[in-house]
Amino acid sequence: MATILYNSSLQKAIFFVMGFQGLEDLHGWIFILFCSIILTVIVGNLTMLHVIRTDVILHEPMYYFLAMLALTDLGLCLSTMPTVLGIFWFDAREIGIPACFTQLFFIHTMSLVESSVLLSMSIDHYVAICNPLHYSSLTPECIVKMGLSSVLRSALLILPLPFLLKCFHYCCSHVLAHAYCLHLEIMKLTCSSITVNHVYGLFVVACTVGVDSLLIFLSYALILCTVLSIASHQELRALNTHVSHMWAVLLFYIPMIGLYLVRRFGEHLPHMVHLLMSHVYLLVPPLMNPIVYSIKTKQICQRIAKKFEFIKSLRCFQSS
């Protein structure tokens, strides 16, 4: 299936991404499903960005962080799109080391950035409820610095992985079970010791997703304690405005935990279960975040409705 090619100066590998192996008869329906999801992700997140950018009322820290989340979701979706659509459109399953490692870098970097953005949003909510007098300190310049630090932290931590994988020897024919390149999948294809990669991967997860999730939980515990101690109608309403962020956190971390449990303890499970969990982890958060925020956040919902009313009135005016 997959061949490993050598020359005298450089070891080159060509892998095959299999995607939905065994479901070739359903590729047409799966293609329609994936195109619908990708189109929804792109339109939904671009709509969020457009509404936040064009409406001055939404130029607040909460919505700036939401725009950062939408950009991250777009990046995560676009990182997986080339190989997935290549399989359905052109049956293009070959992928070389440079393209594979580039995709790996962006997928894992965007995942860590999303975790960091969710942490930044929880800090924003904590300051708004627990320390409202300091909320003015979250200036646009401060938010930009937080966003850049999130990207820089994630990129610097993921950057060594492609170089470590490049040093491995791929001594026999292998295929990638998924439709894209992931660190754990490529590690399975090597004949070299993966101890360094395994330890470093655990270190990256622990100091990013592990720390982020712990701080998010701590911030909401403090928010809940503050709200219950005051127990005023205004504070309860303020807590209700952050329900959408709680949903975003659950949509990100539950598929991640599920994917880890399937990979760690589900070796006996069918291949389709592993494949489904990986797609849920990568596609469900970018798909659902715009939907959740447009429904649960009153200001976003109102602004989107006004945009559609303006477009409808403009069409009526042109037709008349």
Order of alpha helices (4+ residues) and beta strands (2+ residues): beta-beta-alpha-alpha-beta-alpha-alpha-alpha-alpha-alpha-alpha-alpha-alpha-alpha-alpha
